[in-house]
Amino acid sequence: MKTVLLIGLLPLAAHAQLAIYAVAGGTSTSVGSSYQFGQVAIGTTSSVQFQVYNTGNAAITITSVTLGGAGFTFEYPVQQVPDVLPGYTTLTQALNIFVSFTATSTATFNASLTFNSSVGAVSTILFGSGVTAPTLTGGAGCSSSTPFNWGSVTVGNSSSCTFALENSNPQAVTVASIVINGLGFTGPYGVTTPFALQPGQSASFSVNFTPPAAIAYSGTLVIGTQSFALTGLGQPALLPTPTLQFDSASYSSAQQGVLTVTIPGGSPIAATGYVNLTFTPTTAAVKDDSEIVFLTNGARTIPFSVSAGSSTALLSGQKSATFQTGTTEGTLTFTLTTAAALTGTPPVKQFTIGGTKVVIDSTSASKERTGYLDITIVGADNTYSAGAMTFSFFDTSGNAIGGAASADFTSSFKTFYGGASAGSAFQALVSFPVTGSVAVIGSVTVTLTNAAGSASTGSLTFQ
Amino acid sequence: MVVAICSCAWAQSGIARPQLGKILDANGAVRTVYGIAASTALGDAEITGVLSSACGKTFCLAKTDSSIVSASGNAAAPAGPALFAFDGGAAFVWFPQSRQLAQWQNGVVTPIDSSVDGEVLSIRASGGAVEFAVRRQSGEWIVKADGSVVAALPRSSGPVMLIAGGVVYVTHGEIVIRDLQMPLAGVTRLGRMSAGYLQVRAAGVDYAIRIEKGRETLFQLPGVTQ
């Protein structure tokens, strides 16, 4: 009698050893006699993973798994049935079954999910209902319809798009979840799921797009069982076109100017680059003037750097850079190069250095050397056309000694400048042989003439 | 008395690249400064390992750790830097570490007795007599080699350089030459580039100051890679 009773109770005992769980969002919940798929938008599919495992001591063989009813299907073919579940089966050793529910109309659907085993069957009834999906519309910040596009957004910046979800159905709709997938997209903000939308009611929420790099991005906005494409383009951060500022509106030869570089409105990014100085001589006599340089490094290029938020660039680490204009007529051109994308065209600033009369820097007149009058003139001829000179000698009383003596040293200057690129600065020593006493010779005035006119040394007293 | 100036013989003229003088760069190298005021270029390093250098009208001297270098060769000298004063074809040298005055002439260094108290900032010479700019607790003074005071100097906050007929000194944020004040902060060194120019180092940048009366000007010199 006891044996009969035991045999009669075995199916119930074994039946109790099989447990069904539904897995969603990484958590398992025990499934009772029924399971609700909930509302599913018509034309979309909701999938659920079910697990069955053995909570008893003895192994159980799952002989078959069946699904009977409309709207529900196995998502994948059921594998490894019959399958033996050992006693105290862990979840990783459970039999996994994936069931999909596809709503085809605004109706309620059900099906029976049954696990047949060596100790009997265990089953649960699956329910689901089809509803017309609420309408999703994109608002400010992105396109209004799918794919919802943020367009170009500066790398590191965040652009928000506001969405409106409206229930145009005659019945309430439950929004079970809103999930944002995809690198660069975050949200939703301003909404908590699940929530119910009454007929005619709408809810709004926002999604942010924050591109971490200058590439195209795509993601998805999943509302319940509906999925919407999200797109956006990461755009390199732009450096407001720097402004080259100088301490003078114009320059001439043998001057030093000061350059500063400012970033209008401040720079949103850190950036580096170079300020470049080029020179194009007006005269064909020389091809360059090597004294036209930035003084900080004696070169034609200096590095600049600007930190995020700063409105002033550092030039070779300093707030400004001093440059020389050299001693050659021509055009100075300042440009700026950087790997950073600019909001406008790179700045260019040009200065025309006009031709001038000979610049006389220093002079001396000496009669110390026996038999000679030595006149030294240090200057610069930025036209490279000097050579003609006139010498007027005076006695110690200021009276002219003879007439003015003219001389042409053009050939000597051309030889001196020929092939050189060190600028037009020169030191000319002119020696006049004299006979007799030089005691009465008091001074000399020298006039130097070039293409731009004549320059005088003024009276030079012989020492 | 008749004087004849031959106006047909200027074939004896010569044209060369002008020089402003020589500087001691931040790397301890002496370099020639070519060009004219505000438009200059530096020549290559001529002497390295230099602690002090200066140029007069006709020649330059450099002090390495143990010798004075000139165009005519090296002469043994006390260790450390030196201050120079040019007097025609000779020069006077002050060695701060040993507080020794010496005369350099034709490559020979001859010690000279002196009795000067305080920190010697600069020296100058004329007609064989040496004057010192000294900083003492009582102030700054120009004194002779025997220690007697010649004149008082304005209170300065940095380097001082005695020049012919005057003094160049530094106050807070300015260089003062005669009655001119030139804004320049962070001056740490004054050097004698030539008879007409001083080298000024301020905040690691080299400048030149023209000291010719009536033509005083300050401009930056090209930098060198350190």
Chai-1 contact restraints between the chains, C-beta under 6 A:
chainA,res_idxA,chainB,res_idxB,connection_type,confidence,min_distance_angstrom,max_distance_angstrom,comment,restraint_id
A,A254,B,A38,contact,1.0,0.0,6.0,A-B,restraint_1
A,A254,B,S39,contact,1.0,0.0,6.0,A-B,restraint_2
A,Q255,B,A38,contact,1.0,0.0,6.0,A-B,restraint_3
A,Q256,B,A38,contact,1.0,0.0,6.0,A-B,restraint_4
A,Q256,B,F219,contact,1.0,0.0,6.0,A-B,restraint_5
A,E291,B,G35,contact,1.0,0.0,6.0,A-B,restraint_6
A,E291,B,S39,contact,1.0,0.0,6.0,A-B,restraint_7
A,E291,B,A41,contact,1.0,0.0,6.0,A-B,restraint_8
A,L295,B,Q220,contact,1.0,0.0,6.0,A-B,restraint_9
A,L295,B,P222,contact,1.0,0.0,6.0,A-B,restraint_10
A,T296,B,G223,contact,1.0,0.0,6.0,A-B,restraint_11
A,N297,B,G223,contact,1.0,0.0,6.0,A-B,restraint_12
A,G298,B,P222,contact,1.0,0.0,6.0,A-B,restraint_13
A,G298,B,G223,contact,1.0,0.0,6.0,A-B,restraint_14
A,T322,B,Q220,contact,1.0,0.0,6.0,A-B,restraint_15
A,Q324,B,S39,contact,1.0,0.0,6.0,A-B,restraint_16
A,G326,B,S39,contact,1.0,0.0,6.0,A-B,restraint_17
A,T327,B,S39,contact,1.0,0.0,6.0,A-B,restraint_18
A,D361,B,I36,contact,1.0,0.0,6.0,A-B,restraint_19
A,V378,B,P18,contact,1.0,0.0,6.0,A-B,restraint_20
A,A380,B,I36,contact,1.0,0.0,6.0,A-B,restraint_21
A,F393,B,I5,contact,1.0,0.0,6.0,A-B,restraint_22
A,A405,B,S7,contact,1.0,0.0,6.0,A-B,restraint_23
A,A407,B,W10,contact,1.0,0.0,6.0,A-B,restraint_24
A,S412,B,I15,contact,1.0,0.0,6.0,A-B,restraint_25
A,F416,B,I15,contact,1.0,0.0,6.0,A-B,restraint_26
A,A425,B,P18,contact,1.0,0.0,6.0,A-B,restraint_27
A,A425,B,G35,contact,1.0,0.0,6.0,A-B,restraint_28
A,A425,B,I36,contact,1.0,0.0,6.0,A-B,restraint_29
A,F426,B,I15,contact,1.0,0.0,6.0,A-B,restraint_30
A,Q427,B,A16,contact,1.0,0.0,6.0,A-B,restraint_31
A,Q427,B,P18,contact,1.0,0.0,6.0,A-B,restraint_32
A,A428,B,I15,contact,1.0,0.0,6.0,A-B,restraint_33
A,L429,B,G14,contact,1.0,0.0,6.0,A-B,restraint_34
A,V430,B,W10,contact,1.0,0.0,6.0,A-B,restraint_35
A,V430,B,S13,contact,1.0,0.0,6.0,A-B,restraint_36
A,S431,B,Q12,contact,1.0,0.0,6.0,A-B,restraint_37
A,F432,B,I5,contact,1.0,0.0,6.0,A-B,restraint_38
A,P433,B,C6,contact,1.0,0.0,6.0,A-B,restraint_39
A,P433,B,A9,contact,1.0,0.0,6.0,A-B,restraint_40
A,V434,B,I5,contact,1.0,0.0,6.0,A-B,restraint_41
A,T435,B,A4,contact,1.0,0.0,6.0,A-B,restraint_42
A,G436,B,V2,contact,1.0,0.0,6.0,A-B,restraint_43
A,G436,B,V3,contact,1.0,0.0,6.0,A-B,restraint_44
A,G436,B,A4,contact,1.0,0.0,6.0,A-B,restraint_45
A,S437,B,M1,contact,1.0,0.0,6.0,A-B,restraint_46
A,V440,B,V3,contact,1.0,0.0,6.0,A-B,restraint_47
